[in-house]
Amino acid sequence: MTRIARPPAEQPSAATARVCAPRRSGALVRRLREDSGAAVAEFPMVAVLIVMIGLLIVQSAVIVHTRNTLVDAAVQGARHGALIGSTPQDGAARAERLIEERFGERMEAQATATEGADGVITVHVTATLPLVGLFGPSGSLSAQGRALDEETL
């Protein structure tokens, strides 16, 4: 293979070659392409997301548990109010007592009872939504239970 020499006017000087030529050292290219240190930045972002999803699941489970407990208290209150010798207000008081036993005094719940013309006692229970953490849905849950008054039979 023969080398063709350029005329002296066309060959760049060493100083010009250093200034004009882009410096692409192998270490710089490798450093730009590698992803070391990405895990350090990735972990906090993913961890926050996982914690938020976990709290959402716990919040949903607490709300479902509270709803089921309120339904049970309303049904038990209606059944108690329908017994011979009891009034619908006894059933409402029983429902409130059951809620207080299960959740303590921190749960704000009200129970009302009505007796229909057909002899059905209905207990309505309303309580505030429990929150896990600082954020969550606000509002209230309501449930009702019905029982046939035994005195009308």
WOJOMO-V826781 format. One line per field, one symbol per residue. phi: phi as a letter, one per 40 degrees, with the letter a starting at -180 (. if undefined). Layout:
BEGIN
phi = ???
END
This chain:
BEGIN
phi = .bcccccdcccccccccccccccbccccccccccbcgcccccdcccccccccccccccccccccccccccccccccccccccccgbbdccccccccccccccbgccccbbbbbbbcccgccbbbbbacccbbgcbicbibbbabbbacccccc
END
